[in-house]
Amino acid sequence: KGRIKVREGLMPGTITFSVGYGHWGYGATQLEIGGKTVKGDQVRRAGISLNPIMRRDPAVWQMPLMDPIGGSAAFFQTRARLEPVVNA
């Protein structure tokens, strides 16, 4: 779930996403290092991570589809449908 903002400047039928406002790593989750537990910081975990909603790469486990030339995520290969969520 996440919030959306409707704005001018986007082609009808497309969405855009700010990358970098949601993390699984970078101190966001609890880790064990050298037998010691390092607690995750919930503030770092806030936001929405792009990876879970991107199309999966069948050749790389749990990763978004990769661009074979540049090696980065293939951002333009994911299709999405937005649906309203009613608060309970």
N, CA and C of each residue as an Amber inpcrd file, in Angstrom:
protein
   264
   0.8320000  -1.1800000   0.0000000   0.0000000   0.0000000   0.0000000
   0.8710000   1.2360000   0.0000000   0.3740000   2.2680000  -0.5930000
   1.0730000   3.5400000  -0.6090000   0.1370000   4.6400000  -1.0450000
   0.5760000   5.8470000  -0.8900000  -0.2340000   6.9870000  -1.3260000
   0.1760000   7.3750000  -2.7320000  -0.8000000   7.8480000  -3.4870000
  -0.4890000   8.3370000  -4.8240000  -0.8360000   9.8140000  -4.9000000
  -0.1820000  10.4820000  -5.8100000  -0.4470000  11.8980000  -6.0460000
  -0.6850000  12.0560000  -7.5390000  -1.8470000  12.5580000  -7.8940000
  -2.1720000  12.7890000  -9.2940000  -1.6230000  14.1570000  -9.6730000
  -0.9010000  14.2010000 -10.7910000  -0.3250000  15.4770000 -11.2020000
  -0.2520000  15.5780000 -12.7150000  -0.1440000  16.8020000 -13.1670000
   0.0070000  17.0470000 -14.6010000   1.4180000  16.6680000 -15.0390000
   1.5570000  16.4060000 -16.3310000   2.8790000  16.1520000 -16.8750000
   3.1790000  14.6990000 -17.1590000   2.3100000  13.8010000 -16.7260000
   2.5030000  12.3830000 -17.0100000   1.5460000  11.9500000 -18.1010000
   2.0190000  11.0900000 -18.9740000   1.1670000  10.5690000 -20.0300000
   0.0670000   9.7130000 -19.4080000  -1.1790000   9.8570000 -19.8540000
  -2.2590000   9.0140000 -19.3270000  -1.8900000   7.5300000 -19.4410000
  -2.1890000   6.7910000 -18.3910000  -1.8860000   5.3650000 -18.3780000
  -0.4990000   5.0280000 -17.8650000   0.2460000   6.0310000 -17.3890000
   1.5830000   5.7670000 -16.8490000   1.6510000   6.2000000 -15.3900000
   2.6200000   5.6460000 -14.6750000   2.8940000   6.0710000 -13.3010000
   4.3880000   6.3490000 -13.1900000   4.7610000   7.0990000 -12.1760000
   6.1680000   7.3550000 -11.8950000   6.4030000   7.0600000 -10.4220000
   7.6320000   6.8290000 -10.0470000   7.9480000   6.4100000  -8.6930000
   9.2770000   7.0180000  -8.2880000   9.3340000   7.6390000  -7.1290000
  10.5990000   8.1790000  -6.6160000  11.4030000   7.0450000  -6.0040000
  12.5630000   6.7900000  -6.5500000  13.4090000   5.6960000  -6.0820000
  14.2350000   6.1750000  -4.8880000  14.3730000   5.3290000  -3.8840000
  15.2540000   5.6340000  -2.7670000  14.5550000   6.0240000  -1.4820000
  13.2340000   5.9550000  -1.4390000  12.5320000   6.3370000  -0.2150000
  12.0400000   5.1490000   0.6000000  12.4940000   3.9630000   0.3030000
  12.1390000   2.7770000   1.0720000  13.2770000   1.7770000   0.9780000
  13.6650000   1.1920000   2.0960000  14.8240000   0.2990000   2.1020000
  14.5510000  -0.9710000   2.8860000  15.2480000  -2.0280000   2.4840000
  15.3030000  -3.2620000   3.2720000  16.6360000  -3.3120000   4.0010000
  17.6520000  -2.6970000   3.4250000  18.9990000  -2.6920000   3.9930000
  19.3330000  -1.3380000   4.5780000  20.6020000  -0.9960000   4.5600000
  21.0780000   0.3010000   5.0480000  20.6480000   0.5760000   6.4850000
  20.7060000  -0.4560000   7.3300000  20.3360000  -0.2810000   8.7280000
  18.8490000  -0.3370000   9.0000000  18.0520000  -0.7190000   8.0090000
  16.5990000  -0.7500000   8.1800000  16.1100000  -2.0220000   8.8610000
  16.8260000  -3.1180000   8.7060000  16.3890000  -4.3920000   9.2740000
  17.4210000  -4.9110000  10.2700000  16.9610000  -5.7480000  11.1820000
  17.8310000  -6.3160000  12.2000000  18.8010000  -7.3130000  11.5700000
  20.0650000  -7.2440000  11.9730000  21.1050000  -8.1320000  11.4520000
  21.8850000  -8.7380000  12.6020000  22.5540000  -9.8530000  12.3130000
  23.4890000 -10.4160000  13.2750000  24.8770000 -10.3230000  12.6620000
  25.7860000  -9.6630000  13.3710000  27.1530000  -9.4830000  12.8880000
  28.1090000  -9.9300000  13.9840000  28.9140000 -10.9350000  13.6860000
  29.8750000 -11.4370000  14.6700000  29.2130000 -11.9200000  15.9420000
  28.0280000 -12.5100000  15.8170000  27.3090000 -13.0200000  16.9750000
  26.5570000 -11.9630000  17.7640000  26.6240000 -10.7260000  17.3470000
  25.9140000  -9.6460000  18.0370000  24.7570000  -9.1600000  17.1770000
  23.6310000  -8.8810000  17.8200000  22.4490000  -8.3910000  17.1160000
  22.5000000  -6.8720000  16.9970000  22.3500000  -6.4050000  15.7660000
  22.2690000  -4.9710000  15.4980000  20.8270000  -4.6910000  15.1070000
  20.1290000  -3.9240000  15.9260000  18.7100000  -3.6620000  15.6710000
  18.5210000  -2.7400000  14.4770000  17.4460000  -2.9950000  13.7430000
  17.1060000  -2.1470000  12.6060000  16.4350000  -0.8610000  13.0550000
  16.5670000   0.1550000  12.2590000  15.9720000   1.4580000  12.5400000
  14.6900000   1.5950000  11.7200000  13.5400000   1.6680000  12.3820000
  12.2510000   1.7450000  11.6960000  12.1110000   3.0100000  10.8520000
  12.8040000   4.0780000  11.2290000  12.7530000   5.3070000  10.4310000
  13.3780000   5.0580000   9.0600000  14.4750000   4.3190000   9.0200000
  15.1090000   3.9950000   7.7350000  14.2310000   3.0700000   6.8990000
  13.3940000   2.2860000   7.5670000  12.5350000   1.3340000   6.8680000
  11.2610000   1.9980000   6.3350000  10.9810000   3.2120000   6.7430000
   9.7670000   3.9050000   6.3080000   9.8130000   4.1790000   4.8090000
   8.6700000   4.3840000   4.2260000   8.5950000   4.6430000   2.7900000
   8.2170000   3.3820000   2.0330000   8.2730000   3.4510000   0.7290000
   7.8960000   2.3230000  -0.1190000   9.0980000   1.9450000  -0.9650000
   9.4650000   0.6860000  -0.9210000  10.5660000   0.2010000  -1.7450000
  10.0350000  -0.1940000  -3.1120000  10.7500000   0.1500000  -4.1460000
  10.3420000  -0.1330000  -5.5140000  10.4630000  -1.6120000  -5.8770000
  11.4510000  -2.3080000  -5.3380000  11.7140000  -3.6880000  -5.7440000
  10.5180000  -4.6300000  -5.6570000   9.7090000  -4.5990000  -4.5850000
   8.6050000  -5.5620000  -4.5070000   7.5360000  -5.3930000  -5.5870000
   7.4280000  -4.2260000  -6.1870000   6.3730000  -4.0440000  -7.1850000
   6.8820000  -4.1590000  -8.6140000   8.1980000  -4.2840000  -8.7780000
   8.7520000  -4.3920000 -10.1310000   8.6710000  -5.8290000 -10.6460000
   8.6430000  -5.9510000 -11.9590000   8.6390000  -7.2680000 -12.5990000
   9.9110000  -8.0150000 -12.1990000   9.7780000  -9.2920000 -11.8520000
  10.9080000 -10.1030000 -11.4060000  11.7520000 -10.5980000 -12.5780000
  13.0550000 -10.6850000 -12.3440000  13.9810000 -11.2440000 -13.3270000
  14.0140000 -12.7570000 -13.1200000  13.6250000 -13.5580000 -14.1140000
  13.5990000 -15.0080000 -13.9340000  14.9860000 -15.6150000 -13.7270000
  16.0520000 -14.9010000 -14.0940000  17.4040000 -15.4340000 -13.9680000
  18.0780000 -15.0660000 -12.6460000  17.5300000 -14.0980000 -11.9170000
  18.1540000 -13.6380000 -10.6710000  17.1010000 -13.6600000  -9.5710000
  17.2890000 -14.4820000  -8.5640000  16.3060000 -14.6780000  -7.5030000
  16.0050000 -13.3810000  -6.7540000  14.7230000 -13.0740000  -6.6030000
  14.2310000 -11.9350000  -5.8120000  14.7750000 -10.5740000  -6.2540000
  15.0620000 -10.4280000  -7.5120000  15.5570000  -9.1520000  -8.0270000
  14.6500000  -8.6670000  -9.1420000  14.5660000  -7.3510000  -9.3280000
  13.7910000  -6.8370000 -10.4570000  14.4490000  -7.2300000 -11.7790000
  13.6740000  -7.1950000 -12.8350000  14.1930000  -7.4720000 -14.1660000
  15.3700000  -6.5440000 -14.4400000  16.4510000  -7.0950000 -14.9670000
  17.6720000  -6.3280000 -15.1870000  17.8380000  -5.9370000 -16.6480000
  18.3850000  -4.7530000 -16.8610000  18.7400000  -4.2870000 -18.1960000
  20.0390000  -4.9820000 -18.6010000  20.0370000  -5.7560000 -19.6890000
  21.2340000  -6.5220000 -20.0420000  22.4310000  -5.6590000 -20.4560000
  22.2040000  -4.4350000 -20.8650000  23.3060000  -3.5690000 -21.2930000
  23.9330000  -2.8430000 -20.1030000  23.1190000  -2.1430000 -19.3330000
  23.6400000  -1.3360000 -18.2300000  23.7290000  -2.0580000 -16.9030000
  22.9890000  -3.1590000 -16.7440000  23.0220000  -3.9150000 -15.5030000
  22.1480000  -3.3570000 -14.3960000  21.4360000  -2.2700000 -14.6510000
  20.5480000  -1.7200000 -13.6240000  19.1410000  -2.2880000 -13.8060000
  18.2510000  -1.9000000 -12.9330000  16.8670000  -2.3710000 -13.0350000
  16.2360000  -1.8870000 -14.3370000  15.4220000  -2.7440000 -14.9410000
  14.7140000  -2.3970000 -16.1830000  13.3920000  -1.7450000 -15.7890000
  13.4250000  -0.4550000 -15.5440000  12.2800000   0.2700000 -15.0050000
  11.0760000   0.3210000 -15.9330000  11.2810000   0.2290000 -17.2300000
  10.1800000   0.4090000 -18.1740000   9.4840000  -0.8900000 -18.5510000
   9.8250000  -1.9950000 -17.9170000   9.2610000  -3.2940000 -18.2740000
   8.1630000  -3.7550000 -17.3190000   7.8460000  -2.9600000 -16.3250000
   6.8460000  -3.3460000 -15.3320000   5.5100000  -2.6930000 -15.6410000
   4.4630000  -3.4950000 -15.6390000   3.1070000  -2.9590000 -15.7900000
   2.4630000  -2.8940000 -14.4130000   1.6550000  -1.8790000 -14.1990000
   1.0270000  -1.6940000 -12.8910000  -0.4340000  -1.3040000 -13.0580000
  -1.2220000  -1.6270000 -12.0510000  -2.6210000  -1.2080000 -12.0020000
  -2.8450000  -0.6170000 -10.6120000  -3.3710000   0.5890000 -10.5610000
  -3.6570000   1.2440000  -9.2900000  -5.1150000   1.0220000  -8.9300000
  -5.3470000   0.6500000  -7.6840000  -6.7060000   0.4190000  -7.2030000
  -6.8960000   1.1670000  -5.8920000  -8.0470000   1.8040000  -5.7160000
  -8.2930000   2.4990000  -4.4470000  -8.4600000   1.5020000  -3.3020000
  -7.9840000   1.8870000  -2.1410000  -8.1210000   1.0700000  -0.9430000
  -8.9960000   1.8410000   0.0310000 -10.0340000   1.2060000   0.5140000
 -10.9360000   1.8350000   1.4750000 -10.3970000   1.5720000   2.8730000
 -10.2010000   2.6340000   3.6540000  -9.7280000   2.4660000   5.0290000
 -10.7890000   1.8020000   5.8700000 -10.3710000   0.8350000   6.6520000
 -11.3170000   0.1040000   7.5150000 -11.4850000   0.7980000   8.8410000
